[in-house]
Amino acid sequence: MGGGGQQTEPAEPGSGKAAGVYTWEEVQKHRSRNDQWLVVNRQVYDISQWVKRHPGGSRVIGHYAGEDATEAFAAFHPDQKFVQKFLKPLLIGELVATEPNQDANKNAEIIQDFDHLREQTENRGLFQAQPLFFCLHLGHILVLEAVAWLMVSYWGTSWTMTLLCSVLLATAQSQAGWLQHDFGHLSVFKKSKWNHLVHKFIIGHLKGASANWWNHRHFQHHAKPNVFKKDPDINMMDIFVLGNTQPVEYGIKKIKNYPYNYQHQYFFLVAPPLLIPVFYNYNIMKTMITRRDWVDLAWASTYYIRYFYCYVPLYGVFGSLALMMFVRFLESHWFVWVTQMSHLPMEIDHERRQDWLTMQLQATCNIEQSFFNDWFSGHLNFQIEHHLFPRMPRHNYQLVAPQVRQLCEKHGIPYETKTLWRGMVDVFRSLKTSGELWLDAYLHK
C-alpha cells in the first residue's frame, strides 16, 4: 500500500511542526520496538518515546505502529481535544495528498459508514450514562456482601450456611467485575478522573485487584481482539491451541507441549477453575509489586483487611483463606464462560490490519438479550456493540444494536447472535475442532 508520494525531512521529534509528507509505505517501515509511527486523521506521529508514558500502557498504542489508528483513537478517548495536546509535540508530518485515508486491508466505505453511525449514536445521547442504573448495580453488590456475612454471623458456619455464603459472595464478586469494567472503560462519568477513582475503589476495595493491571491488559484486547501476540486474552501459554491457524502451525512444527487433541476435555480442569484463583491472583500481585504500583496495592490491601476482619472471627485464618479461594473458584467459572463464549469460537488469527467494524465483528458474537442474560453477563451478551463502542454505557447497547445489525447486513459482515446454551457449547466445540486440526497437521503434514 502507498507509493507515489513525496517525502521531505521530518521535523525534530517534540517540535510539534509538521515538516514532512509521507506515503503509507514509509509509515509502515516504522513499526519496530524502538521506532514507531502511527497515523490519526491523516496526521503522522512519532510515538517511539511516548509509548512509555501512554496512560493506557505502551503495548496498546504500540499495536498500531505503522498503521492508521484513527478509529481506535476515536473509540478509546472520550475527550479527543484534550488528548490532542499530548499528540501535538509528536506530530512529524502528514500523509501525501494522493494517499488514501486508510491503509492495508481497511475498507474506505465501511469506515465512512461506521463513522457516520458513531456520530449518530453520539447525537442520540447514547454515550450518556444513567446514574441510577449504576447506583442500583453497586447497591445490589453491597447488599449481597452484607447478607452473606450476616447469614454466617447469626446462623453459624455450618456447611449449608457456608455454601450459601460462598454463592452470595461469588455473585457479588462477579457483578463487581462487570461494574469495574464499566468504570474502566470511562463509560459512567463525563470526567475521566472520576471514572478512574471509582474504578480503583471497585476493583481494588471490592475485589482486591489492580486497576492499572486491568487497563493495560484489557485495552490491548479491545485494540486487537483475537489477534495473536497482541490480544493477551488469547495468550494461552501453549496450554491450548486456538482457531484454525495456530493448530496447523503447531502441528507442522511438531509442537506437542500438551495433547491438544484432548484440550476440549482438559479445558474443564484448567481454565474455569484456575484462571482467577491461581493465574490472575498471582499475575496481579506480581505486577503491582514489580511495577511498584503502590496506589493500586494500597487499594487492594483494603479489600483483604476488610475481608479478614469480617471472616477470621468466624472461620479462623485458614478457614477464611479457604473460603476466599472457594469463592474465587466459583467466580472463575462464571467469568470464563461469559467471556469466552463471545470470543473463543470466533476467528482467531495473526494481524490482518482490518477496519474497526470488520475486525471487531470477526472476533465477537452476541448472546440473546433477556433480563437474566443481561444481568448474568454484565450486558456483555452485547459483546459486538461493546467492542464497537467500548465507552458506551452498557444499558444503551440494545438501543444501538439494530443500527449495527443493519450496517453489517449492508456490507455483508456476519452479525452472529446465539442462545446462552449454544454460546457455552460452542466453546467446547471450537476447542475440539482446533485440537483435531492440530492432530491432523502433526501426523500428516
C-alpha positions as CSV (number, residue, x, y, z in Angstrom):
1,M,0.0,0.0,0.0
2,G,1.3,3.5,-0.6
3,G,3.8,4.8,-3.0
4,G,3.7,7.7,-5.4
5,G,4.0,10.4,-2.8
6,Q,6.9,12.7,-1.8
7,Q,8.8,12.9,1.4
8,T,10.7,15.7,3.0
9,E,12.9,15.7,6.0
10,P,10.9,15.1,9.2
11,A,10.7,17.6,11.9
12,E,12.6,17.0,15.1
13,P,10.5,14.9,17.5
14,G,8.8,17.1,20.0
15,S,8.9,20.2,17.8
16,G,5.2,20.0,17.0
17,K,5.9,21.2,13.5
18,A,4.5,19.2,10.5
19,A,7.5,19.3,8.2
20,G,7.1,16.0,6.3
21,V,4.8,14.3,3.9
22,Y,4.7,10.6,3.8
23,T,3.3,7.6,2.0
24,W,1.8,4.6,3.7
25,E,4.8,2.6,2.6
26,E,7.1,4.9,4.5
27,V,4.8,4.9,7.6
28,Q,4.7,1.1,7.6
29,K,8.5,0.9,7.9
30,H,8.3,2.3,11.5
31,R,6.7,-0.5,13.5
32,S,9.7,-1.9,15.4
33,R,10.0,-1.9,19.2
34,N,12.1,1.4,19.4
35,D,10.8,3.1,16.2
36,Q,7.1,3.6,16.0
37,W,4.9,5.9,13.9
38,L,1.2,5.9,13.5
39,V,-1.4,7.9,11.7
40,V,-4.5,9.7,13.2
41,N,-6.8,11.7,10.9
42,R,-4.0,11.7,8.2
43,Q,-1.5,13.2,10.6
44,V,1.7,11.3,11.1
45,Y,3.1,10.9,14.7
46,D,6.3,9.6,16.0
47,I,5.3,7.8,19.2
48,S,8.6,6.0,19.8
49,Q,9.3,7.7,23.2
50,W,5.7,8.5,24.1
51,V,4.6,4.8,24.3
52,K,6.5,4.5,27.6
53,R,4.3,7.3,29.1
54,H,1.0,6.4,27.5
55,P,-1.7,6.1,30.2
56,G,-3.2,3.1,28.6
57,G,0.1,1.3,28.5
58,S,2.8,1.0,25.9
59,R,1.5,-2.1,24.2
60,V,-2.0,-0.9,23.3
61,I,-0.7,2.1,21.4
62,G,2.3,0.1,20.0
63,H,-0.1,-2.4,18.5
64,Y,-1.0,0.3,15.9
65,A,2.6,1.2,15.0
66,G,2.9,1.6,11.2
67,E,-0.8,1.9,10.5
68,D,-3.8,4.1,10.8
69,A,-5.1,4.4,14.3
70,T,-7.9,6.9,13.7
71,E,-10.8,4.5,14.5
72,A,-9.1,3.1,17.7
73,F,-8.3,6.7,18.8
74,A,-11.9,7.7,18.5
75,A,-13.1,4.5,20.3
76,F,-10.9,4.9,23.3
77,H,-10.7,8.6,24.0
78,P,-13.8,10.5,25.3
79,D,-12.2,13.9,25.1
80,Q,-10.2,14.0,21.9
81,K,-9.4,17.7,22.1
82,F,-7.7,17.1,25.5
83,V,-5.7,14.3,24.1
84,Q,-4.6,16.4,21.1
85,K,-2.3,18.4,23.4
86,F,-0.3,15.2,24.1
87,L,-0.2,14.4,20.4
88,K,0.9,17.8,19.1
89,P,4.5,17.5,20.2
90,L,4.7,14.1,18.5
91,L,3.5,15.4,15.1
92,I,6.1,15.0,12.4
93,G,4.1,15.4,9.2
94,E,1.1,14.2,7.3
95,L,0.1,11.8,4.5
96,V,0.8,12.7,0.9
97,A,-2.4,14.2,-0.6
98,T,-2.6,11.4,-3.1
99,E,-2.6,8.8,-0.4
100,P,-5.9,7.3,0.8
101,N,-7.1,7.9,4.3
102,Q,-6.9,4.2,5.2
103,D,-4.1,1.7,4.9
104,A,-3.7,-2.1,4.2
105,N,-7.0,-4.1,4.0
106,K,-9.2,-1.4,5.5
107,N,-12.4,-0.7,3.6
108,A,-13.0,3.0,3.0
109,E,-16.8,2.7,2.6
110,I,-17.1,0.7,5.8
111,I,-15.0,3.2,7.7
112,Q,-17.1,6.1,6.4
113,D,-20.4,4.4,7.3
114,F,-19.2,3.4,10.7
115,D,-18.0,6.9,11.4
116,H,-21.5,8.1,10.5
117,L,-23.1,5.6,12.9
118,R,-20.8,6.7,15.7
119,E,-21.8,10.3,15.1
120,Q,-25.5,9.3,15.1
121,T,-25.1,7.5,18.4
122,E,-23.4,10.5,20.0
123,N,-26.2,12.8,18.7
124,R,-28.8,10.4,20.2
125,G,-27.1,10.7,23.6
126,L,-26.2,7.0,23.8
127,F,-22.8,7.8,25.3
128,Q,-24.6,9.4,28.3
129,A,-24.9,7.2,31.4
130,Q,-27.9,6.8,33.7
131,P,-26.5,7.4,37.2
132,L,-29.4,5.5,38.8
133,F,-28.6,2.3,36.9
134,F,-25.0,2.2,38.2
135,C,-26.0,3.2,41.7
136,L,-28.5,0.3,41.9
137,H,-26.0,-2.0,40.5
138,L,-23.4,-1.1,43.1
139,G,-26.2,-1.2,45.8
140,H,-27.1,-4.8,45.0
141,I,-23.4,-5.8,45.2
142,L,-23.1,-4.3,48.6
143,V,-26.4,-6.0,49.7
144,L,-25.1,-9.4,48.6
145,E,-21.9,-9.0,50.6
146,A,-23.8,-7.8,53.7
147,V,-26.3,-10.6,53.5
148,A,-23.5,-13.2,53.1
149,W,-21.8,-12.0,56.2
150,L,-25.0,-11.6,58.3
151,M,-26.0,-15.2,57.5
152,V,-23.0,-16.8,58.9
153,S,-22.8,-14.3,61.7
154,Y,-26.3,-15.1,63.0
155,W,-26.9,-18.6,61.8
156,G,-23.5,-20.1,62.2
157,T,-20.8,-21.5,59.9
158,S,-22.4,-24.9,59.1
159,W,-21.7,-26.4,55.7
160,T,-25.1,-25.2,54.4
161,M,-24.6,-21.7,55.6
162,T,-21.0,-21.6,54.3
163,L,-22.1,-22.8,50.9
164,L,-24.9,-20.2,50.7
165,C,-22.4,-17.5,51.9
166,S,-19.9,-18.6,49.1
167,V,-22.6,-18.4,46.4
168,L,-23.6,-14.9,47.5
169,L,-20.0,-13.7,47.7
170,A,-19.2,-15.2,44.3
171,T,-22.2,-13.5,42.8
172,A,-21.1,-10.2,44.4
173,Q,-17.6,-10.6,43.1
174,S,-18.8,-11.4,39.6
175,Q,-21.1,-8.5,39.5
176,A,-18.4,-6.2,40.8
177,G,-16.2,-7.5,38.0
178,W,-18.8,-6.3,35.5
179,L,-19.2,-3.0,37.3
180,Q,-15.5,-2.2,37.4
181,H,-15.4,-3.0,33.7
182,D,-17.9,-0.1,33.2
183,F,-15.7,2.4,35.0
184,G,-12.5,1.1,33.5
185,H,-14.0,1.9,30.1
186,L,-14.8,5.5,31.2
187,S,-18.5,4.9,30.4
188,V,-20.2,6.3,33.5
189,F,-18.9,9.8,34.4
190,K,-18.2,12.6,31.9
191,K,-14.8,13.3,33.5
192,S,-12.3,10.6,33.2
193,K,-10.7,11.2,36.6
194,W,-14.0,10.3,38.4
195,N,-14.2,7.1,36.4
196,H,-10.6,6.2,37.3
197,L,-11.3,6.9,41.0
198,V,-14.4,4.8,41.3
199,H,-12.7,2.1,39.1
200,K,-9.9,1.8,41.7
201,F,-12.5,1.6,44.5
202,I,-14.5,-1.2,42.9
203,I,-11.6,-3.3,41.5
204,G,-9.4,-2.6,44.5
205,H,-11.6,-2.4,47.5
206,L,-14.4,-4.7,46.4
207,K,-12.2,-7.2,44.5
208,G,-8.6,-6.9,45.8
209,A,-7.2,-6.4,42.3
210,S,-5.4,-3.7,40.3
211,A,-6.9,-1.1,38.0
212,N,-3.7,-0.4,36.1
213,W,-3.1,-4.2,35.6
214,W,-6.7,-4.5,34.2
215,N,-6.4,-1.3,32.0
216,H,-3.1,-2.4,30.4
217,R,-4.3,-5.9,29.7
218,H,-7.9,-5.2,28.7
219,F,-7.4,-2.4,26.3
220,Q,-5.0,-4.5,24.3
221,H,-7.8,-7.0,23.9
222,H,-10.1,-4.3,22.6
223,A,-7.5,-2.8,20.3
224,K,-6.7,-6.1,18.6
225,P,-9.2,-8.7,19.6
226,N,-8.3,-12.3,18.8
227,V,-5.0,-11.3,17.2
228,F,-2.0,-13.4,18.1
229,K,0.8,-11.6,20.0
230,K,-1.4,-8.6,20.5
231,D,-4.5,-9.8,22.4
232,P,-3.4,-11.1,25.9
233,D,-6.7,-12.9,26.3
234,I,-5.7,-15.5,23.7
235,N,-2.2,-15.9,25.2
236,M,-2.7,-19.5,26.4
237,M,0.9,-20.1,27.2
238,D,0.9,-23.1,24.9
239,I,-1.7,-24.9,27.0
240,F,-4.3,-24.6,24.3
241,V,-4.2,-24.0,20.5
242,L,-6.9,-21.7,19.2
243,G,-8.7,-21.0,16.0
244,N,-7.8,-22.6,12.6
245,T,-4.3,-21.2,12.0
246,Q,-2.4,-21.8,15.2
247,P,-3.2,-25.5,15.5
248,V,-1.9,-26.2,11.9
249,E,1.2,-24.1,12.6
250,Y,2.0,-26.1,15.8
251,G,1.2,-29.4,14.1
252,I,3.5,-28.7,11.1
253,K,6.3,-27.7,13.5
254,K,5.6,-30.8,15.6
255,I,5.0,-28.9,18.7
256,K,3.4,-31.1,21.3
257,N,3.6,-29.4,24.7
258,Y,0.2,-30.9,25.6
259,P,-2.1,-33.4,24.0
260,Y,-4.1,-30.7,22.1
261,N,-6.5,-33.2,20.6
262,Y,-7.8,-33.6,24.2
263,Q,-7.8,-29.9,25.0
264,H,-11.7,-29.7,24.9
265,Q,-11.6,-32.1,27.8
266,Y,-8.8,-30.8,30.0
267,F,-10.2,-27.3,29.5
268,F,-12.7,-28.0,32.2
269,L,-9.9,-28.8,34.6
270,V,-7.6,-25.9,33.8
271,A,-9.4,-22.7,32.6
272,P,-12.7,-22.3,34.5
273,P,-11.4,-23.4,37.9
274,L,-7.9,-21.9,37.9
275,L,-8.0,-18.7,35.9
276,I,-9.0,-16.3,38.7
277,P,-7.8,-18.0,41.9
278,V,-4.4,-19.0,40.5
279,F,-3.3,-17.3,37.3
280,Y,-5.0,-13.9,37.8
281,N,-4.2,-13.7,41.6
282,Y,-0.5,-14.4,41.0
283,N,-0.2,-12.1,38.0
284,I,-2.0,-9.2,39.7
285,M,0.1,-9.3,42.8
286,K,3.4,-9.8,40.8
287,T,2.5,-6.9,38.5
288,M,1.7,-4.5,41.4
289,I,4.9,-5.3,43.2
290,T,7.3,-5.5,40.3
291,R,6.0,-2.2,38.8
292,R,5.9,-0.6,42.3
293,D,2.3,0.3,41.8
294,W,1.8,1.3,45.5
295,V,-1.5,3.1,44.9
296,D,-3.2,0.0,43.5
297,L,-1.5,-2.2,46.1
298,A,-3.0,0.1,48.8
299,W,-6.4,-0.2,47.3
300,A,-6.2,-4.0,47.1
301,S,-4.9,-4.2,50.7
302,T,-8.2,-2.6,51.9
303,Y,-10.1,-5.5,50.4
304,Y,-8.0,-8.1,52.3
305,I,-8.1,-6.1,55.5
306,R,-11.9,-5.8,55.3
307,Y,-12.4,-9.4,54.4
308,F,-10.2,-10.9,57.1
309,Y,-11.7,-8.5,59.7
310,C,-15.1,-9.9,58.9
311,Y,-14.4,-13.6,58.5
312,V,-11.4,-14.5,60.6
313,P,-13.5,-14.3,63.8
314,L,-15.9,-16.8,62.2
315,Y,-13.7,-19.2,60.3
316,G,-10.2,-18.5,61.6
317,V,-7.2,-17.6,59.3
318,F,-7.0,-20.8,57.4
319,G,-10.8,-21.2,57.1
320,S,-11.1,-17.6,55.8
321,L,-8.4,-18.3,53.2
322,A,-10.2,-21.5,52.1
323,L,-13.5,-19.6,51.9
324,M,-11.9,-16.9,49.8
325,M,-10.3,-19.4,47.4
326,F,-13.6,-21.3,47.0
327,V,-15.4,-18.0,46.2
328,R,-12.9,-17.2,43.6
329,F,-13.1,-20.7,42.2
330,L,-16.9,-20.2,41.7
331,E,-16.4,-16.7,40.3
332,S,-13.7,-18.0,37.9
333,H,-16.2,-20.4,36.3
334,W,-18.7,-17.6,35.8
335,F,-16.1,-15.3,34.4
336,V,-14.5,-17.8,32.0
337,W,-17.8,-18.9,30.4
338,V,-19.2,-15.4,29.9
339,T,-16.0,-14.0,28.4
340,Q,-15.0,-17.0,26.3
341,M,-18.4,-17.8,24.7
342,S,-18.3,-14.5,22.8
343,H,-14.7,-14.8,21.6
344,L,-13.2,-18.2,21.6
345,P,-15.5,-19.7,18.8
346,M,-14.8,-16.7,16.6
347,E,-11.9,-16.1,14.2
348,I,-8.5,-16.1,15.8
349,D,-5.6,-15.3,13.6
350,H,-2.4,-13.2,13.0
351,E,-2.6,-9.5,12.4
352,R,-4.5,-8.6,9.2
353,R,-4.8,-4.8,9.7
354,Q,-8.6,-4.6,9.0
355,D,-11.0,-1.7,9.6
356,W,-12.6,-1.4,13.0
357,L,-16.0,-2.8,12.2
358,T,-14.7,-5.9,10.3
359,M,-12.0,-6.6,12.9
360,Q,-14.4,-6.4,15.8
361,L,-17.2,-8.4,14.2
362,Q,-14.9,-11.3,13.2
363,A,-13.7,-11.6,16.8
364,T,-17.0,-11.2,18.7
365,C,-20.6,-12.5,18.8
366,N,-23.7,-11.8,20.9
367,I,-25.8,-13.8,23.2
368,E,-29.6,-13.4,23.1
369,Q,-31.0,-10.5,25.1
370,S,-33.0,-11.2,28.2
371,F,-33.2,-9.7,31.7
372,F,-31.2,-12.7,33.1
373,N,-28.6,-12.8,30.3
374,D,-28.1,-9.0,30.7
375,W,-27.5,-9.4,34.5
376,F,-25.6,-12.6,34.3
377,S,-23.1,-11.3,31.7
378,G,-23.0,-7.6,32.8
379,H,-24.6,-6.8,29.4
380,L,-21.6,-8.4,27.7
381,N,-24.1,-10.6,25.9
382,F,-24.0,-7.4,23.6
383,Q,-20.3,-8.1,23.0
384,I,-20.4,-6.8,19.4
385,E,-21.8,-3.4,20.5
386,H,-19.4,-3.2,23.4
387,H,-16.4,-3.8,21.2
388,L,-17.6,-1.3,18.6
389,F,-18.4,1.3,21.2
390,P,-16.3,0.5,24.3
391,R,-17.1,3.8,26.0
392,M,-20.9,3.4,25.6
393,P,-22.8,2.8,28.9
394,R,-23.9,-0.8,28.8
395,H,-27.6,0.0,29.3
396,N,-27.6,1.5,25.8
397,Y,-26.2,-1.4,23.9
398,Q,-29.6,-2.8,22.9
399,L,-30.6,0.7,21.6
400,V,-27.7,0.8,19.1
401,A,-27.8,-2.9,18.2
402,P,-30.5,-2.6,15.4
403,Q,-28.4,0.0,13.6
404,V,-25.2,-2.1,13.9
405,R,-27.0,-5.1,12.5
406,Q,-28.3,-3.0,9.5
407,L,-24.8,-1.8,8.8
408,C,-23.4,-5.3,8.9
409,E,-26.1,-6.5,6.5
410,K,-25.3,-3.7,4.1
411,H,-21.6,-4.7,3.9
412,G,-22.1,-8.5,4.1
413,I,-20.4,-8.8,7.5
414,P,-21.8,-11.7,9.6
415,Y,-23.6,-10.5,12.8
416,E,-23.9,-13.6,15.0
417,T,-26.3,-14.0,17.9
418,K,-26.6,-17.2,19.9
419,T,-28.5,-18.6,22.8
420,L,-26.7,-18.8,26.2
421,W,-26.5,-22.5,26.0
422,R,-25.2,-22.6,22.4
423,G,-22.6,-20.0,23.3
424,M,-21.2,-22.3,26.1
425,V,-21.3,-25.4,23.9
426,D,-19.5,-23.6,21.1
427,V,-16.5,-23.0,23.4
428,F,-16.2,-26.8,23.8
429,R,-16.8,-27.4,20.0
430,S,-14.2,-24.8,19.0
431,L,-11.5,-26.3,21.2
432,K,-12.3,-29.8,19.9
433,T,-12.1,-28.6,16.3
434,S,-8.8,-26.8,16.9
435,G,-7.4,-29.9,18.6
436,E,-8.4,-32.1,15.6
437,L,-6.7,-29.6,13.2
438,W,-3.5,-29.8,15.3
439,L,-3.5,-33.6,15.3
440,D,-4.1,-33.9,11.6
441,A,-1.2,-31.5,10.9
442,Y,1.0,-33.1,13.5
443,L,0.5,-36.6,11.9
444,H,0.2,-35.9,8.2
445,K,2.0,-32.6,7.4
